[in-house]
């Protein structure tokens, strides 16, 4: 009987010990789970905040990339408009030269040739022309066309010298124009430009080139606006 009692007592002690250990582990795990559950909303808020920041950064990167792409496109457009790149397209080629077969009208032999050329350029620009070159000199918005000694030169066709962007040129004049062929031809015909030049003993011949690469304009290689400006130190 004594042995049986000791065995029962030992068994009860072992069960109590195991149960206490199991209970302690369960309580610890329960406390950890409770702490994790309490921390979860904070983590969720932080994750949500970080996710918004990430989305904002991605959007910013996308906007920056899009902005750079737009700026590059705008730069290309500005370079084209400024004549800093070659230009090809449909267009016309005008040749102006002295024609000895035309009747001589002495009173009209004194003419400002630069003014005549500028008149032609203005009419073509009004009809939609996109680019010009006179005797291989590309014209841009700041290009000047002026006679150096046209009014004071001796009588005679093409007796003066014309400067295009500061570069002297002389007849015959070849004007390359890229733009809408039909519109430009219509403008020249309506204004009867060829007859105006005929009075001055000058032939005015227009040839049309409707192909996509019909007329090629060189790149402008002259000084750019403000290129001579230097910063003055304080």
Buried (B, 14 or more C-beta within 10 A) or exposed (E): EEEEEEEEEEEEEEEEEEEEEEEEEEEEEEEEEEEEEEEEEEEEEEEEEEEEEEEEEEEEEEEEEEEEEEEEEEEEEEEBBBBBEEBBBBBBBBBBBBBEEBEEEEEEBBBBBBBBBBBBBEBBBEBEBBBBBBBEBBBBEBBEBBBEEBEEBEEEBBBBBBBBBEBEBEBBBBBBBBBBBEBBBEBBEEBEBBEBBBEBBBBBBBEBBEEEEBBBBBEBEBEEEEEEEEEEEE
